[in-house]
Amino acid sequence: MKKITSALILVSQLFFGSYLLANTDGMAVIDYQAIFFGTDAARQAFEELQESDEYKEITDDIALKDGERKDAADKLEKDGPTMSESEKADLYKKIQSLTQDLQFLAQKRGALEQELGQKLQAEQAETVQKVVNELIIAKKIKLLFRREALAAFEGTNPLINITPEVIELINQESEE
């Protein structure tokens, strides 16, 4: 009896599950983060950020400190067996200090990128919402899911994923 019940449940899930997956009319998925960072204006703003003196300085410092850390680690690996304990301890301290510096610099660079992201979201929020609302009406979307709310979906399917279309419409609107 238990096997029959399990089989019936499995068959019904396969039948209704495939029906739900096949019938996507009125359903769509949107990735707002991809929209805010995928527009031409966002790309240009990130290029400008990466070309700024502050960002370049941080990036150069990261490269310099990472090179020093790698050199110290290589020296420790290569010469470690012949080094005194105090020399090893000094190199470990140097590596640890450089690692902390790298983490700080990465956080600083990340903060600049996050600040720009928040600025872009604030600037584009109204336009994005307007375009999304127009698309909901035009495509007769009844259920709009945020990408973050789904465990998985077929992101390449333009019938489901409206993100690229929204980005394209926002780019067109900003050109006008």
CNS distance restraints for C-alpha pairs under 8 A (distance, minus, plus):
assign (resid   1 and name CA) (resid   5 and name CA) 6.28 0.50 0.50
assign (resid   2 and name CA) (resid   6 and name CA) 6.16 0.50 0.50
assign (resid   3 and name CA) (resid   7 and name CA) 6.05 0.50 0.50
assign (resid   4 and name CA) (resid   8 and name CA) 6.14 0.50 0.50
assign (resid   5 and name CA) (resid   9 and name CA) 6.18 0.50 0.50
assign (resid   6 and name CA) (resid  10 and name CA) 6.12 0.50 0.50
assign (resid   7 and name CA) (resid  11 and name CA) 6.12 0.50 0.50
assign (resid   8 and name CA) (resid  12 and name CA) 6.10 0.50 0.50
assign (resid   9 and name CA) (resid  13 and name CA) 6.08 0.50 0.50
assign (resid  10 and name CA) (resid  14 and name CA) 6.13 0.50 0.50
assign (resid  11 and name CA) (resid  15 and name CA) 6.08 0.50 0.50
assign (resid  12 and name CA) (resid  16 and name CA) 5.89 0.50 0.50
assign (resid  12 and name CA) (resid  17 and name CA) 7.80 0.50 0.50
assign (resid  13 and name CA) (resid  17 and name CA) 5.21 0.50 0.50
assign (resid  13 and name CA) (resid  18 and name CA) 7.89 0.50 0.50
assign (resid  14 and name CA) (resid  18 and name CA) 5.82 0.50 0.50
assign (resid  15 and name CA) (resid  19 and name CA) 6.29 0.50 0.50
assign (resid  16 and name CA) (resid  20 and name CA) 6.15 0.50 0.50
assign (resid  17 and name CA) (resid  21 and name CA) 6.18 0.50 0.50
assign (resid  18 and name CA) (resid  22 and name CA) 5.90 0.50 0.50
assign (resid  19 and name CA) (resid  23 and name CA) 5.98 0.50 0.50
assign (resid  20 and name CA) (resid  24 and name CA) 7.07 0.50 0.50
assign (resid  24 and name CA) (resid  28 and name CA) 7.63 0.50 0.50
assign (resid  24 and name CA) (resid 159 and name CA) 7.61 0.50 0.50
assign (resid  24 and name CA) (resid 160 and name CA) 6.99 0.50 0.50
assign (resid  25 and name CA) (resid 141 and name CA) 7.59 0.50 0.50
assign (resid  26 and name CA) (resid 139 and name CA) 7.56 0.50 0.50
assign (resid  26 and name CA) (resid 140 and name CA) 5.94 0.50 0.50
assign (resid  26 and name CA) (resid 141 and name CA) 4.15 0.50 0.50
assign (resid  26 and name CA) (resid 142 and name CA) 4.73 0.50 0.50
assign (resid  26 and name CA) (resid 143 and name CA) 6.14 0.50 0.50
assign (resid  27 and name CA) (resid 141 and name CA) 5.65 0.50 0.50
assign (resid  27 and name CA) (resid 142 and name CA) 5.99 0.50 0.50
assign (resid  27 and name CA) (resid 143 and name CA) 4.73 0.50 0.50
assign (resid  27 and name CA) (resid 144 and name CA) 5.90 0.50 0.50
assign (resid  27 and name CA) (resid 145 and name CA) 7.77 0.50 0.50
assign (resid  27 and name CA) (resid 160 and name CA) 6.56 0.50 0.50
assign (resid  28 and name CA) (resid 141 and name CA) 6.73 0.50 0.50
assign (resid  28 and name CA) (resid 143 and name CA) 6.37 0.50 0.50
assign (resid  28 and name CA) (resid 144 and name CA) 4.94 0.50 0.50
assign (resid  28 and name CA) (resid 145 and name CA) 6.22 0.50 0.50
assign (resid  28 and name CA) (resid 159 and name CA) 7.18 0.50 0.50
assign (resid  28 and name CA) (resid 160 and name CA) 4.50 0.50 0.50
assign (resid  28 and name CA) (resid 161 and name CA) 5.85 0.50 0.50
assign (resid  28 and name CA) (resid 162 and name CA) 6.52 0.50 0.50
assign (resid  29 and name CA) (resid 144 and name CA) 5.63 0.50 0.50
assign (resid  29 and name CA) (resid 145 and name CA) 4.70 0.50 0.50
assign (resid  29 and name CA) (resid 146 and name CA) 5.74 0.50 0.50
assign (resid  29 and name CA) (resid 147 and name CA) 5.96 0.50 0.50
assign (resid  29 and name CA) (resid 160 and name CA) 5.75 0.50 0.50
assign (resid  29 and name CA) (resid 161 and name CA) 4.88 0.50 0.50
assign (resid  29 and name CA) (resid 162 and name CA) 6.23 0.50 0.50
assign (resid  29 and name CA) (resid 163 and name CA) 7.44 0.50 0.50
assign (resid  30 and name CA) (resid 144 and name CA) 7.10 0.50 0.50
assign (resid  30 and name CA) (resid 145 and name CA) 6.26 0.50 0.50
assign (resid  30 and name CA) (resid 146 and name CA) 5.14 0.50 0.50
assign (resid  30 and name CA) (resid 147 and name CA) 5.60 0.50 0.50
assign (resid  30 and name CA) (resid 161 and name CA) 6.04 0.50 0.50
assign (resid  30 and name CA) (resid 162 and name CA) 5.76 0.50 0.50
assign (resid  30 and name CA) (resid 163 and name CA) 5.11 0.50 0.50
assign (resid  31 and name CA) (resid  35 and name CA) 6.39 0.50 0.50
assign (resid  31 and name CA) (resid 146 and name CA) 5.94 0.50 0.50
assign (resid  31 and name CA) (resid 147 and name CA) 4.95 0.50 0.50
assign (resid  31 and name CA) (resid 148 and name CA) 7.40 0.50 0.50
assign (resid  31 and name CA) (resid 163 and name CA) 5.86 0.50 0.50
assign (resid  32 and name CA) (resid  36 and name CA) 6.16 0.50 0.50
assign (resid  32 and name CA) (resid 146 and name CA) 7.44 0.50 0.50
assign (resid  32 and name CA) (resid 147 and name CA) 7.85 0.50 0.50
assign (resid  32 and name CA) (resid 163 and name CA) 7.55 0.50 0.50
assign (resid  33 and name CA) (resid  37 and name CA) 6.16 0.50 0.50
assign (resid  34 and name CA) (resid  38 and name CA) 5.39 0.50 0.50
assign (resid  34 and name CA) (resid 163 and name CA) 7.33 0.50 0.50
assign (resid  35 and name CA) (resid  39 and name CA) 6.33 0.50 0.50
assign (resid  35 and name CA) (resid 163 and name CA) 6.41 0.50 0.50
assign (resid  35 and name CA) (resid 164 and name CA) 7.69 0.50 0.50
assign (resid  35 and name CA) (resid 166 and name CA) 7.14 0.50 0.50
assign (resid  35 and name CA) (resid 167 and name CA) 5.63 0.50 0.50
assign (resid  36 and name CA) (resid  42 and name CA) 6.83 0.50 0.50
assign (resid  36 and name CA) (resid 117 and name CA) 7.66 0.50 0.50
assign (resid  36 and name CA) (resid 120 and name CA) 6.58 0.50 0.50
assign (resid  36 and name CA) (resid 121 and name CA) 5.91 0.50 0.50
assign (resid  36 and name CA) (resid 124 and name CA) 7.10 0.50 0.50
assign (resid  37 and name CA) (resid  42 and name CA) 5.27 0.50 0.50
assign (resid  37 and name CA) (resid  43 and name CA) 6.90 0.50 0.50
assign (resid  37 and name CA) (resid 117 and name CA) 7.28 0.50 0.50
assign (resid  37 and name CA) (resid 120 and name CA) 7.80 0.50 0.50
assign (resid  38 and name CA) (resid  42 and name CA) 6.25 0.50 0.50
assign (resid  38 and name CA) (resid  43 and name CA) 6.64 0.50 0.50
assign (resid  38 and name CA) (resid 167 and name CA) 6.62 0.50 0.50
assign (resid  39 and name CA) (resid  43 and name CA) 6.33 0.50 0.50
assign (resid  39 and name CA) (resid 167 and name CA) 5.65 0.50 0.50
assign (resid  39 and name CA) (resid 168 and name CA) 7.64 0.50 0.50
assign (resid  39 and name CA) (resid 170 and name CA) 7.11 0.50 0.50
assign (resid  39 and name CA) (resid 171 and name CA) 6.14 0.50 0.50
assign (resid  40 and name CA) (resid  44 and name CA) 6.14 0.50 0.50
assign (resid  40 and name CA) (resid 171 and name CA) 6.20 0.50 0.50
assign (resid  41 and name CA) (resid  45 and name CA) 6.11 0.50 0.50
assign (resid  41 and name CA) (resid 171 and name CA) 7.76 0.50 0.50
assign (resid  42 and name CA) (resid  46 and name CA) 6.15 0.50 0.50
assign (resid  42 and name CA) (resid 120 and name CA) 6.74 0.50 0.50
assign (resid  43 and name CA) (resid  47 and name CA) 6.16 0.50 0.50
assign (resid  44 and name CA) (resid  48 and name CA) 6.18 0.50 0.50
assign (resid  45 and name CA) (resid  49 and name CA) 6.17 0.50 0.50
assign (resid  45 and name CA) (resid 116 and name CA) 7.81 0.50 0.50
assign (resid  46 and name CA) (resid  50 and name CA) 6.11 0.50 0.50
assign (resid  46 and name CA) (resid 113 and name CA) 7.82 0.50 0.50
assign (resid  46 and name CA) (resid 116 and name CA) 7.70 0.50 0.50
assign (resid  47 and name CA) (resid  51 and name CA) 6.19 0.50 0.50
assign (resid  48 and name CA) (resid  52 and name CA) 6.18 0.50 0.50
assign (resid  49 and name CA) (resid  55 and name CA) 6.57 0.50 0.50
assign (resid  49 and name CA) (resid 113 and name CA) 7.91 0.50 0.50
assign (resid  50 and name CA) (resid  55 and name CA) 5.69 0.50 0.50
assign (resid  50 and name CA) (resid  56 and name CA) 6.47 0.50 0.50
assign (resid  51 and name CA) (resid  55 and name CA) 6.96 0.50 0.50
assign (resid  51 and name CA) (resid  56 and name CA) 6.46 0.50 0.50
assign (resid  52 and name CA) (resid  56 and name CA) 6.16 0.50 0.50
assign (resid  53 and name CA) (resid  57 and name CA) 5.98 0.50 0.50
assign (resid  54 and name CA) (resid  58 and name CA) 6.29 0.50 0.50
assign (resid  55 and name CA) (resid  59 and name CA) 6.11 0.50 0.50
assign (resid  55 and name CA) (resid 109 and name CA) 6.69 0.50 0.50
assign (resid  55 and name CA) (resid 112 and name CA) 7.82 0.50 0.50
assign (resid  56 and name CA) (resid  60 and name CA) 5.96 0.50 0.50
assign (resid  57 and name CA) (resid  61 and name CA) 6.08 0.50 0.50
assign (resid  58 and name CA) (resid  62 and name CA) 6.15 0.50 0.50
assign (resid  58 and name CA) (resid 105 and name CA) 6.35 0.50 0.50
assign (resid  58 and name CA) (resid 108 and name CA) 7.83 0.50 0.50
assign (resid  58 and name CA) (resid 109 and name CA) 6.65 0.50 0.50
assign (resid  59 and name CA) (resid  63 and name CA) 6.32 0.50 0.50
assign (resid  59 and name CA) (resid 109 and name CA) 7.68 0.50 0.50
assign (resid  60 and name CA) (resid  64 and name CA) 6.14 0.50 0.50
assign (resid  61 and name CA) (resid  65 and name CA) 6.00 0.50 0.50
assign (resid  61 and name CA) (resid 105 and name CA) 7.68 0.50 0.50
assign (resid  62 and name CA) (resid  66 and name CA) 5.88 0.50 0.50
assign (resid  62 and name CA) (resid 102 and name CA) 5.93 0.50 0.50
assign (resid  62 and name CA) (resid 105 and name CA) 6.50 0.50 0.50
assign (resid  62 and name CA) (resid 106 and name CA) 7.45 0.50 0.50
assign (resid  63 and name CA) (resid  67 and name CA) 6.11 0.50 0.50
assign (resid  64 and name CA) (resid  68 and name CA) 6.32 0.50 0.50
assign (resid  65 and name CA) (resid  69 and name CA) 6.07 0.50 0.50
assign (resid  65 and name CA) (resid  98 and name CA) 6.13 0.50 0.50
assign (resid  65 and name CA) (resid 101 and name CA) 7.55 0.50 0.50
assign (resid  65 and name CA) (resid 102 and name CA) 6.72 0.50 0.50
assign (resid  66 and name CA) (resid  70 and name CA) 6.13 0.50 0.50
assign (resid  66 and name CA) (resid  98 and name CA) 7.37 0.50 0.50
assign (resid  66 and name CA) (resid  99 and name CA) 7.85 0.50 0.50
assign (resid  66 and name CA) (resid 102 and name CA) 7.02 0.50 0.50
assign (resid  67 and name CA) (resid  71 and name CA) 6.10 0.50 0.50
assign (resid  68 and name CA) (resid  72 and name CA) 6.15 0.50 0.50
assign (resid  68 and name CA) (resid  98 and name CA) 7.61 0.50 0.50
assign (resid  69 and name CA) (resid  73 and name CA) 6.13 0.50 0.50
assign (resid  69 and name CA) (resid  94 and name CA) 7.66 0.50 0.50
assign (resid  69 and name CA) (resid  95 and name CA) 5.42 0.50 0.50
assign (resid  69 and name CA) (resid  98 and name CA) 5.96 0.50 0.50
assign (resid  69 and name CA) (resid  99 and name CA) 7.19 0.50 0.50
assign (resid  70 and name CA) (resid  74 and name CA) 6.00 0.50 0.50
assign (resid  71 and name CA) (resid  75 and name CA) 6.07 0.50 0.50
assign (resid  72 and name CA) (resid  76 and name CA) 6.10 0.50 0.50
assign (resid  72 and name CA) (resid  91 and name CA) 6.40 0.50 0.50
assign (resid  72 and name CA) (resid  94 and name CA) 7.57 0.50 0.50
assign (resid  72 and name CA) (resid  95 and name CA) 6.51 0.50 0.50
assign (resid  73 and name CA) (resid  77 and name CA) 6.14 0.50 0.50
assign (resid  73 and name CA) (resid  91 and name CA) 7.80 0.50 0.50
assign (resid  73 and name CA) (resid  95 and name CA) 6.98 0.50 0.50
assign (resid  74 and name CA) (resid  78 and name CA) 5.95 0.50 0.50
assign (resid  75 and name CA) (resid  79 and name CA) 5.58 0.50 0.50
assign (resid  75 and name CA) (resid  80 and name CA) 7.14 0.50 0.50
assign (resid  76 and name CA) (resid  80 and name CA) 4.64 0.50 0.50
assign (resid  76 and name CA) (resid  88 and name CA) 6.91 0.50 0.50
assign (resid  76 and name CA) (resid  91 and name CA) 6.93 0.50 0.50
assign (resid  79 and name CA) (resid  83 and name CA) 6.14 0.50 0.50
assign (resid  80 and name CA) (resid  88 and name CA) 6.77 0.50 0.50
assign (resid  83 and name CA) (resid  87 and name CA) 6.04 0.50 0.50
assign (resid  83 and name CA) (resid  88 and name CA) 6.35 0.50 0.50
assign (resid  84 and name CA) (resid  88 and name CA) 6.30 0.50 0.50
assign (resid  85 and name CA) (resid  89 and name CA) 6.06 0.50 0.50
assign (resid  86 and name CA) (resid  90 and name CA) 6.10 0.50 0.50
assign (resid  87 and name CA) (resid  91 and name CA) 6.27 0.50 0.50
assign (resid  88 and name CA) (resid  92 and name CA) 6.14 0.50 0.50
assign (resid  89 and name CA) (resid  93 and name CA) 6.15 0.50 0.50
assign (resid  90 and name CA) (resid  94 and name CA) 6.14 0.50 0.50
assign (resid  91 and name CA) (resid  95 and name CA) 6.07 0.50 0.50
assign (resid  92 and name CA) (resid  96 and name CA) 6.06 0.50 0.50
assign (resid  93 and name CA) (resid  97 and name CA) 5.99 0.50 0.50
assign (resid  94 and name CA) (resid  98 and name CA) 6.07 0.50 0.50
assign (resid  95 and name CA) (resid  99 and name CA) 6.04 0.50 0.50
assign (resid  96 and name CA) (resid 100 and name CA) 6.25 0.50 0.50
assign (resid  97 and name CA) (resid 101 and name CA) 6.21 0.50 0.50
assign (resid  98 and name CA) (resid 102 and name CA) 6.10 0.50 0.50
assign (resid  99 and name CA) (resid 103 and name CA) 6.25 0.50 0.50
assign (resid 100 and name CA) (resid 104 and name CA) 6.20 0.50 0.50
assign (resid 101 and name CA) (resid 105 and name CA) 6.14 0.50 0.50
assign (resid 102 and name CA) (resid 106 and name CA) 5.99 0.50 0.50
assign (resid 103 and name CA) (resid 107 and name CA) 6.13 0.50 0.50
assign (resid 104 and name CA) (resid 108 and name CA) 6.16 0.50 0.50
assign (resid 105 and name CA) (resid 109 and name CA) 6.13 0.50 0.50
assign (resid 106 and name CA) (resid 110 and name CA) 5.94 0.50 0.50
assign (resid 107 and name CA) (resid 111 and name CA) 5.99 0.50 0.50
assign (resid 108 and name CA) (resid 112 and name CA) 6.50 0.50 0.50
assign (resid 109 and name CA) (resid 113 and name CA) 6.40 0.50 0.50
assign (resid 110 and name CA) (resid 114 and name CA) 5.97 0.50 0.50
assign (resid 111 and name CA) (resid 115 and name CA) 5.94 0.50 0.50
assign (resid 112 and name CA) (resid 116 and name CA) 6.27 0.50 0.50
assign (resid 113 and name CA) (resid 117 and name CA) 6.15 0.50 0.50
assign (resid 114 and name CA) (resid 118 and name CA) 6.18 0.50 0.50
assign (resid 115 and name CA) (resid 119 and name CA) 6.22 0.50 0.50
assign (resid 116 and name CA) (resid 120 and name CA) 6.11 0.50 0.50
assign (resid 117 and name CA) (resid 121 and name CA) 6.16 0.50 0.50
assign (resid 118 and name CA) (resid 122 and name CA) 6.16 0.50 0.50
assign (resid 119 and name CA) (resid 123 and name CA) 6.14 0.50 0.50
assign (resid 120 and name CA) (resid 124 and name CA) 5.94 0.50 0.50
assign (resid 121 and name CA) (resid 125 and name CA) 5.50 0.50 0.50
assign (resid 124 and name CA) (resid 128 and name CA) 5.94 0.50 0.50
assign (resid 125 and name CA) (resid 129 and name CA) 6.11 0.50 0.50
assign (resid 126 and name CA) (resid 130 and name CA) 6.17 0.50 0.50
assign (resid 127 and name CA) (resid 131 and name CA) 6.16 0.50 0.50
assign (resid 127 and name CA) (resid 170 and name CA) 7.19 0.50 0.50
assign (resid 128 and name CA) (resid 132 and name CA) 6.03 0.50 0.50
assign (resid 128 and name CA) (resid 166 and name CA) 7.57 0.50 0.50
assign (resid 128 and name CA) (resid 170 and name CA) 6.97 0.50 0.50
assign (resid 129 and name CA) (resid 133 and name CA) 6.02 0.50 0.50
assign (resid 130 and name CA) (resid 134 and name CA) 6.24 0.50 0.50
assign (resid 131 and name CA) (resid 135 and name CA) 6.12 0.50 0.50
assign (resid 131 and name CA) (resid 166 and name CA) 6.62 0.50 0.50
assign (resid 131 and name CA) (resid 169 and name CA) 7.06 0.50 0.50
assign (resid 131 and name CA) (resid 170 and name CA) 7.01 0.50 0.50
assign (resid 132 and name CA) (resid 136 and name CA) 6.09 0.50 0.50
assign (resid 132 and name CA) (resid 166 and name CA) 6.68 0.50 0.50
assign (resid 133 and name CA) (resid 137 and name CA) 6.43 0.50 0.50
assign (resid 134 and name CA) (resid 138 and name CA) 6.10 0.50 0.50
assign (resid 135 and name CA) (resid 139 and name CA) 5.81 0.50 0.50
assign (resid 135 and name CA) (resid 140 and name CA) 7.92 0.50 0.50
assign (resid 135 and name CA) (resid 141 and name CA) 7.95 0.50 0.50
assign (resid 135 and name CA) (resid 166 and name CA) 7.88 0.50 0.50
assign (resid 136 and name CA) (resid 140 and name CA) 5.59 0.50 0.50
assign (resid 136 and name CA) (resid 141 and name CA) 4.87 0.50 0.50
assign (resid 136 and name CA) (resid 142 and name CA) 7.63 0.50 0.50
assign (resid 137 and name CA) (resid 141 and name CA) 6.67 0.50 0.50
assign (resid 145 and name CA) (resid 149 and name CA) 6.77 0.50 0.50
assign (resid 145 and name CA) (resid 150 and name CA) 7.56 0.50 0.50
assign (resid 146 and name CA) (resid 150 and name CA) 7.20 0.50 0.50
assign (resid 154 and name CA) (resid 160 and name CA) 7.45 0.50 0.50
assign (resid 154 and name CA) (resid 161 and name CA) 7.68 0.50 0.50
assign (resid 155 and name CA) (resid 160 and name CA) 7.33 0.50 0.50
assign (resid 155 and name CA) (resid 161 and name CA) 5.66 0.50 0.50
assign (resid 156 and name CA) (resid 161 and name CA) 6.89 0.50 0.50
assign (resid 157 and name CA) (resid 161 and name CA) 5.91 0.50 0.50
assign (resid 158 and name CA) (resid 162 and name CA) 6.14 0.50 0.50
assign (resid 162 and name CA) (resid 166 and name CA) 6.26 0.50 0.50
assign (resid 163 and name CA) (resid 167 and name CA) 6.28 0.50 0.50
assign (resid 164 and name CA) (resid 168 and name CA) 6.16 0.50 0.50
assign (resid 165 and name CA) (resid 169 and name CA) 6.17 0.50 0.50
assign (resid 166 and name CA) (resid 170 and name CA) 6.14 0.50 0.50
assign (resid 167 and name CA) (resid 171 and name CA) 6.16 0.50 0.50
assign (resid 168 and name CA) (resid 172 and name CA) 6.20 0.50 0.50
assign (resid 169 and name CA) (resid 173 and name CA) 6.07 0.50 0.50
assign (resid 170 and name CA) (resid 174 and name CA) 6.12 0.50 0.50
assign (resid 171 and name CA) (resid 175 and name CA) 6.30 0.50 0.50
assign (resid 172 and name CA) (resid 176 and name CA) 6.64 0.50 0.50
